[in-house]
């Protein structure tokens, strides 16, 4: 039984990688040349070492593993770039990006204004992050209202907020992942999970505007899992 579960898990993982590969190759012209180079370079270096320095052919096994690792790294980086490029200017982009990041619990559209501005809530080791999308003058008030609601639950856990967009004074969607990764780790994974459950019980999710994440920018489920490293 355990062996069958391991085989199923390995097969599912391969399927996820295949979906991510196909998704990226269709949208990134540089992906295939880069992944081929990443696969060949370690093998060529090992072969050169074996011939020139009379090394053992067993080093080829290590070279194969290095090639696979390099190809997976390129896949992850280029898939992330494709999703990022297609997210720019799209409603729901902040949610789509953070949803691919490991260790975050993301709830879309916890607050939506009549101008279709929206706030997404992300919970992770830094604490709670409110991701505002929209440029209306009322956005700041919307964020402050959401912070007041959170204060009843989060206690001393830090609450951050970012206005995500491409206009002056906003955090570019291209910098969102990097910015979140730089935040200090204030709570552990279990505390983040417990906090997310308490927040989820606060209220029902507000309705997202129609078509928040266009299909052409949203990676398939398997691609998202591959990007997370699951």
C-alpha positions as CSV (number, residue, x, y, z in Angstrom):
1,X,0.0,0.0,0.0
2,X,2.8,2.4,1.0
3,X,4.7,1.6,-2.2
4,X,1.6,2.3,-4.3
5,X,1.1,5.6,-2.6
6,X,4.7,6.6,-3.3
7,X,4.3,5.6,-7.0
8,X,1.1,7.6,-7.2
9,X,2.8,10.6,-5.6
10,X,5.8,10.3,-8.0
11,X,3.5,10.1,-11.0
12,X,1.5,13.1,-9.9
13,X,4.7,15.1,-9.4
14,X,5.8,14.2,-12.9
15,X,2.5,15.3,-14.3
16,X,2.7,18.6,-12.5
17,X,6.2,19.2,-14.0
18,X,4.9,18.3,-17.4
19,X,2.0,20.8,-17.1
20,X,4.4,23.5,-16.0
21,X,6.8,22.7,-18.8
22,X,4.0,22.9,-21.5
23,X,2.5,26.0,-20.0
24,X,5.9,27.8,-20.0
25,X,7.1,26.6,-23.4
26,X,4.0,28.0,-25.1
27,X,4.6,31.4,-23.7
28,X,8.3,31.9,-23.4
29,X,10.6,31.7,-26.5
30,X,13.7,31.5,-24.4
31,X,12.6,28.7,-22.2
32,X,13.5,25.7,-24.4
33,X,17.0,27.0,-25.3
34,X,17.7,27.7,-21.6
35,X,16.4,24.4,-20.3
36,X,18.4,22.5,-23.0
37,X,21.5,24.4,-22.0
38,X,20.9,23.8,-18.4
39,X,20.6,20.1,-19.1
40,X,23.6,19.7,-21.3
41,X,26.1,21.9,-19.5
42,X,26.7,19.7,-16.4
43,X,27.0,16.6,-18.6
44,X,29.5,18.2,-20.8
45,X,31.6,19.4,-17.9
46,X,31.6,16.0,-16.3
47,X,32.6,14.3,-19.6
48,X,35.4,16.9,-20.1
49,X,36.6,16.1,-16.5
50,X,36.6,12.4,-17.1
51,X,38.6,12.6,-20.4
52,X,41.0,15.4,-19.5
53,X,41.7,14.4,-15.9
54,X,41.1,10.7,-16.2
55,X,38.2,10.8,-13.7
56,X,35.9,8.0,-13.0
57,X,32.9,7.4,-15.2
58,X,30.8,7.2,-12.0
59,X,30.9,11.0,-12.0
60,X,28.4,10.8,-14.9
61,X,25.7,9.8,-12.5
62,X,26.3,12.9,-10.5
63,X,26.3,14.9,-13.7
64,X,22.9,13.5,-14.6
65,X,21.4,14.6,-11.3
66,X,23.0,18.0,-11.7
67,X,21.4,18.3,-15.1
68,X,18.0,17.4,-13.8
69,X,18.3,19.9,-10.9
70,X,19.5,22.7,-13.3
71,X,16.5,22.0,-15.6
72,X,14.0,22.2,-12.7
73,X,15.5,25.5,-11.5
74,X,15.2,27.0,-15.0
75,X,11.6,25.6,-15.2
76,X,10.7,27.3,-11.9
77,X,12.3,30.6,-12.7
78,X,10.8,30.9,-16.2
79,X,7.3,29.7,-15.2
80,X,7.3,32.4,-12.5
81,X,8.4,35.0,-15.0
82,X,5.6,34.0,-17.5
83,X,3.0,34.3,-14.8
84,X,4.4,37.6,-13.6
85,X,4.5,39.1,-17.1
86,X,0.9,38.0,-17.9
87,X,-0.3,39.3,-14.5
88,X,0.7,42.9,-15.1
89,X,-2.4,45.2,-15.3
90,X,-4.9,42.3,-14.7
91,X,-7.4,42.5,-11.9
92,X,-6.7,39.8,-9.3
93,X,-3.1,39.7,-10.3
94,X,-1.8,40.1,-6.7
95,X,-3.9,37.1,-5.6
96,X,-2.7,35.0,-8.6
97,X,1.0,35.7,-7.7
98,X,0.8,35.0,-4.0
99,X,-1.3,31.9,-4.6
100,X,1.8,30.4,-6.3
101,X,4.0,31.1,-3.3
102,X,4.7,28.3,-0.8
103,X,3.8,28.9,2.8
104,X,1.0,31.5,2.2
105,X,-2.8,31.2,2.7
106,X,-4.5,33.6,0.4
107,X,-8.1,34.7,0.5
108,X,-9.3,36.7,-2.6
109,X,-11.6,39.6,-2.4
110,X,-12.1,40.0,1.3
111,X,-13.2,43.6,0.5
112,X,-14.5,45.0,-2.8
113,X,-15.5,48.6,-3.4
114,X,-18.2,49.9,-5.8
115,X,-15.3,51.0,-8.0
116,X,-14.2,47.4,-8.3
117,X,-11.1,48.0,-6.1
118,X,-10.4,45.0,-4.1
119,X,-8.4,43.7,-1.1
120,X,-6.9,40.2,-0.9
121,X,-5.7,38.8,2.4
122,X,-2.6,36.7,2.7
123,X,-1.4,34.9,5.9
124,X,2.1,33.6,6.3
125,X,5.1,33.6,8.6
126,X,5.4,37.4,8.5
127,X,1.9,37.7,9.7
128,X,-1.1,39.1,7.8
129,X,-0.7,41.0,4.5
130,X,-3.5,43.0,2.9
131,X,-3.0,43.3,-0.9
132,X,-5.0,46.3,-2.3
133,X,-5.6,46.5,-6.0
134,X,-7.1,49.7,-7.3
135,X,-6.4,53.4,-7.5
136,X,-9.6,55.1,-6.3
137,X,-9.3,57.7,-3.4
138,X,-11.4,55.4,-1.2
139,X,-8.8,52.6,-1.2
140,X,-7.0,53.8,1.9
141,X,-10.3,53.9,3.8
142,X,-11.1,50.4,2.6
143,X,-7.7,49.2,3.9
144,X,-8.2,50.9,7.2
145,X,-11.6,49.3,7.7
146,X,-10.2,45.9,7.0
147,X,-7.4,46.5,9.5
148,X,-10.0,47.3,12.2
149,X,-11.8,44.0,11.5
150,X,-8.5,42.1,11.7
151,X,-7.5,43.8,15.0
152,X,-10.1,41.8,16.8
153,X,-8.5,38.5,15.8
154,X,-4.8,38.9,15.1
155,X,-3.7,40.3,18.5
156,X,0.0,41.3,18.4
157,X,0.6,39.6,15.0
158,X,1.8,42.3,12.5
159,X,-0.5,43.4,9.7
160,X,1.1,44.8,6.5
161,X,-0.6,46.4,3.6
162,X,0.5,47.1,0.0
163,X,-1.2,48.9,-2.8
164,X,-0.3,46.7,-5.8
165,X,-0.3,48.2,-9.3
166,X,1.9,49.9,-11.9
167,X,1.1,53.5,-11.2
168,X,3.3,55.9,-9.2
169,X,3.2,55.1,-5.5
170,X,2.1,51.5,-6.0
171,X,4.1,48.3,-5.5
172,X,4.7,46.8,-8.9
173,X,3.4,43.3,-9.4
174,X,6.9,42.3,-10.5
175,X,8.2,43.3,-7.1
176,X,5.5,41.6,-5.0
177,X,7.1,38.2,-4.6
178,X,10.5,39.7,-3.7
179,X,8.9,42.2,-1.2
180,X,6.9,39.5,0.6
181,X,10.0,37.3,0.8
182,X,11.9,40.1,2.5
183,X,9.3,40.6,5.3
184,X,10.5,39.4,8.8
185,X,9.3,36.0,10.0
186,X,7.2,36.9,13.0
187,X,5.2,33.6,13.5
188,X,5.7,30.0,12.7
189,X,3.9,27.8,10.2
190,X,1.5,26.4,12.7
191,X,0.6,29.8,14.1
192,X,0.0,31.0,10.5
193,X,-2.3,28.1,9.8
194,X,-4.3,28.7,13.1
195,X,-4.6,32.4,12.4
196,X,-5.8,31.8,8.9
197,X,-8.5,29.5,10.2
198,X,-9.7,32.1,12.7
199,X,-9.8,34.8,10.0
200,X,-11.7,32.5,7.7
201,X,-14.4,32.1,10.3
202,X,-14.8,35.9,10.6
203,X,-16.9,36.4,7.6
204,X,-17.8,35.1,4.2
205,X,-15.6,36.1,1.3
206,X,-16.8,39.1,-0.6
207,X,-17.7,38.4,-4.3
208,X,-14.8,38.9,-6.7
209,X,-15.4,41.0,-9.8
210,X,-16.3,39.0,-12.8
211,X,-13.2,37.5,-14.5
212,X,-10.7,38.3,-11.8
213,X,-8.0,36.1,-13.1
214,X,-8.1,35.7,-16.9
215,X,-7.5,32.2,-18.2
216,X,-4.5,33.3,-20.3
217,X,-2.6,34.5,-17.2
218,X,-3.6,31.8,-14.8
219,X,-1.3,28.7,-14.8
220,X,-2.9,25.3,-14.7
221,X,-3.2,23.7,-11.3
222,X,-0.2,21.4,-11.8
223,X,2.0,24.4,-12.9
224,X,1.1,26.2,-9.7
225,X,2.1,23.2,-7.6
226,X,5.3,22.8,-9.4
227,X,6.2,26.4,-8.8
228,X,5.5,26.0,-5.1
229,X,7.8,23.0,-5.0
230,X,5.0,20.6,-3.8
